[in-house]
Amino acid sequence: MNDAQPDPADAIAAALARLRGRRGPHQHPHDRGGREHGPHGIRPHGRGPWVADAGMRHGGAPAVLRMLDALAQASEPLSVSGLADAIGVDQPRASRLVQQGVDRGWVRREADPEDARRTRIALTDEGTRMFRGMRGERREALGRALAAFTEEESAELARLLTKLADNWGS
């Protein structure tokens, strides 16, 4: 593979992450691909083996992963509204996710140096470790799924998913 071209698996993972964080043009913020159930709009079933390890008794793992991913990718801590925009949820949902993250020790609130009335959200060291573990398992699952694809098919899937993510909602 040419060094100048990104690994198709990385491009696919990035496009899927972008698509998971987006609502369709007519989708209500609380309806993300099917009715959500349970407390705080969290689906009652878990996703993947890391959910139990992470103590995620009520599910909600995809949104938590998007939150950790957004914070890991950000160049500085995010406001709750900035985090909401980054992961494609409304501000009350982002606030609940932040509280879950604080309760688990994955994120912390800190004062905004530019406006003491506001707080910003940052990953803790434990949150960084949790995110890396989640990303590793997701990457392994993607690798297993792509094993049946040829190199050309993987590259084409990456190209098409990236194009879809680029144009979603535009």
Disulfide bonds with the S-S distance in Angstrom:
none
